[in-house]
Amino acid sequence: MRSRRFDKYLSTIVAKGRLTNFSRLVFGLLAVALVSACATKGGRIPYSPANFGAPDALAVLPATEAYRIGPSDILAVNVFGVPEYSNDFLVDSLGRIQLPLVGNLPLTGRTPDEAAQDITAALDKTFLRNPRVQVQIKVAASQRVTVDGSVGAPGVYPIGTNPTLLQAVALAKGTTDGANPRRTVIFRTINGQRMAAAFDLTDIRRGISKDPEVFANDIIVVDGNANLKTWQLILQTIPLTAVFAQLAL
């Protein structure tokens, strides 16, 4: 049963507008199960499963998420008034595009708006003065994860083949000084059920624990940021066990 204290806290932060749209979604999915799970270390979470299980088929990311450019993306670049330099560009394996007048321009990890700024700055150094540039994602790489919480650059990132949790956190510029790397959670949908598992990044880095594989559309949250009290409440209720557990609604 959900505690009155939790209900009061949730009502307060919603009323004060302190939840982002994404946090509201997560709370709607997790509130009931997470509070009941905090009573003991194990709660209803099973231990030592044969495997974590692959996630369900890829879902469309929310439009509010800021997509980060990665290898194999195709970018539609429009230089207003200069059609000869407006084209579709493939991001190569090193995260670069081959831009006329400029040459190789690295754009990996940049949002479309940031890429437009980079291209504008690069073209401004040529004979084009004060160019206006728009960048859109024409073809996005299907493998993406969301990394949030106490990391250097929260966002949505493309991932390569067989990525691990440490690699995904590294894409977001690693953990911050105020992070609690011993409590990092992966949220995933398996067989239509919403699942979560907590991992200890410190033990993984020391080779004590296995570095788990992450999958497209996984949501990874690192605990510890004092400015993300909503995430802290969620993460503190999840037992520190490296197994996935069903989150009942």
N, C-alpha and C positions, 0 to 999 in steps of 0.2 A: 504493500500500500504506500502511496506517495505521502511523504511527511508534510504536515501543515507548514513547517518552516520553509520547505522547498517551494510549496505552492505560493506562500507569501512573497518569497524572494523573486520567483518568476513573474508574478503579477506586478511587482514593483518595477522591475527592470523593463518589462514590456511597456508599462504605463509611462515610464520616463523616456522611452524611445532609445534605450541603450543597446537594443539588439539590432544587429544588421539583418538584412533580409536573409542572408545565408545562415546566420545564427538562429533566427526564428525557425528556419527549416530544420536545422539540426535538433533544436530543442523539441520540436514537434515529434521527431522520430525517436528521441532518446530518453525523454524525461522520466517515463514510468519505469523503464528497466534499470536505468543507471542508479536511481536512488535506492531501489531495493537491493542492488548488487553491492552497495557500499557497507552493508551490515557486517560482512565477514570478508576475508581475503578472497575466498573462492566464489561465494554467492552461488549462482546457478551456472557459472562458467565452467565448462568441461576442461579437463586437463589432458595434455599429451594426445591430441587427435592425430590420426594417421597423416593428415595433411590439412592445410588451411582451406583448400578448394579454390578453384578459379572463379573470378567474378562472373556475373551474368553478362549478356551481350552489351556492348558499349552503348551508353546513353548519351544524349546530347547535353553538353555542358550549359549551364544557365547563361543567358545572354549578358548577365551582369558581371561575369568573370572576365578579367583582363587576360586575353590570350598572349602567350609569349612565343615569339617566333623561334623556329627550330629547323634543323636540316630536313629537306624534302618538302617543305612548305612551298607553295607558289604564291608570290605576292603580285597583286595588281597595282602598279605604280603609275600614277597620273601626275605628270608635270603640266600644270595648267598653261595653255597657250603654246606649248612646245610638244606637239604630238609625236615628233620623231624620237623623243626621249621617253615617251610614255609606252609602257609595255608590261608584259607579264614576266616575272623573273623567278627562276628556281633557286631556292636556297641550297647551296652545296653542302657536302658532308662536314665542312668546317664552319658552317653557319654564315656563309658570305653570299652576296649576289654580285654579278658582274655588271657594273653600271657604266653606261657610255660616259665618256669624258673623265670618269673617276677611276674605274678599274674595280678591284675587289673591295667590297665594303662589308665589314662584319656587322651582322644584325641579330645574331643569336641571343635569345633571352630578352629581346626588346619587344615592347608592345607595338601595334601598328602606328599609334600616334608618335611614339618615341622613334620608330624607324623613319617616319616622315620627317621628323626634326633632323635626324642624322643625314638623310639624303639631301635635305634642304641645305644644311651646312656644307656638305661636300660639294654640291653643285654651285653654291655661292662662291667657291674658290676658283671656279672656272670662268668662262666668259659670260655665263648666265648670272644675272644679277637679281637678287631678291626673288628667287623662284618660289612658286607656291606648289607644294607637293601633297598628294594624298596617297596613303597606302592602305590597301584592303587585303585581307586574307582570302585568296581565291580558292586555294586548296590547302586545307590544314592537315597536318600529320595527325593520324587517329590516336596515337599513343600519348595521352596527356594525364598528368596527375595534378591535384591541387595540394599545395604545401602552405600551411597556415600556422598561426601561433607565434612562438618566440624564435623566428628565423629572420635572417637579414633582409630578405626580399620576398615576402609572401606573394603568391600568385599561382597561375596555372602554367605548367611547364611540359613541353614535349619530352618524351623519354624514348630511349633506344631499346635494343633487344635485351631481354632479361635484366632489367634494372633492379637495383636493391634499395632498401630503405636509406642506407647511408648515402648512396648516389643521389637519390631524390632530394634529401635534405641539403646536399651539397649544391644542387641546382639553385636552391633558394638562398645561396650564400651562407649556408651553415647556421648553427644556432647562435643566438645573441648572448651577451654577457649575463643577462638575467634569466637565461633559460634553465629549465630543469630537464636535462637530456635523459634522465632516468625514467621519465614518464612521457613517452611519445606514442600516440595512438593512430592506428590506421582504421578508417571506416570503409566498409565495403559491402556490396550487395551480392549475396550468394544464394542461388536457388530461390530468388524472390524474397529472401529474408535479409534484413539489415543487420550487419554484423560489425563487431569492433574487437580490436586486440591491442594491448599495451606492450611496448617494447622498451628496453633499456639501452639507449645509444652508447652509454659509457661501457657497458659489458660487451656490446657488439664491437666497438673499436678496440677493445683489449683482446678480442678473440675468445671471450668466455661464452658468448652467445652467438648463434648463427645470425648472419645478416639476411633478413627475409626478403624474398622477391616482392616487388610491388607491381600492380597491374594498372592498365588504363582506367581512368575514372576513380581510382582510389583517392581518398581524402586523408591527408597526413597532418596531424596537429601536434606541435611541440609545446609542452607545458612551460609555464614560468613567467610569461609577460604580465606584469602588473596592470597593464592597460587593457588586457583582455580578460576581464573578470568572468565573463560568460563562459569562455573556454576553460578557465580554471575550475569553475564549478563542475563542468562536465567531466574534465579529466580527473579531478580528484575523486570522483565516484567510481572510476573504473579500476578494478584490481590490477596490480602490476603483474600481469601474466601474459606470456607470449603465445596466447591461443585466441582464436576467434570465438566469440560468444554471440548468440542471437539476442537482438534487442527487441523485446516485446513491446507492442504498442498498446 
